[in-house]
Amino acid sequence: MEVQELAPGLWRWSARRDNAEVWCLYVETDAATVLIDPVLPDEPERFFRALDRDLERRGKPLAILCTSAEHEREAAPLVERYEATLLRA
């Protein structure tokens, strides 16, 4: 997993899907922490620890924006674990 800070409150991480590398986004907004088209990385426990820490620090709900049905399937474990709001584009 590669993680890059693009700007304050804007991060991206890499994950593998169907033998291809994909990039997912993490965005801090005033209302929520938002994940866009999230795919769990090869190191899910490391990812969960970081996300748990960020959600606790911010005290904001988690929202997940998916741009396709495939992304919704990938995001399902996150929606369940965090009782996140699922948004569809």
PETAKA-V208971 format. One record per helix or strand of 2 or more residues. SS is the DSSP state (a for helix, b for strand). FROM is the first residue (numbers start at 1). LEN is the number of residues. If there is no record, write none. Layout:
BEGIN
ss=SS from=FROM len=LEN
ss=SS from=FROM len=LEN
END
This chain:
BEGIN
ss=b from=3 len=5
ss=b from=10 len=8
ss=b from=20 len=9
ss=b from=32 len=5
ss=a from=44 len=15
ss=b from=61 len=6
ss=a from=69 len=14
ss=b from=85 len=4
END
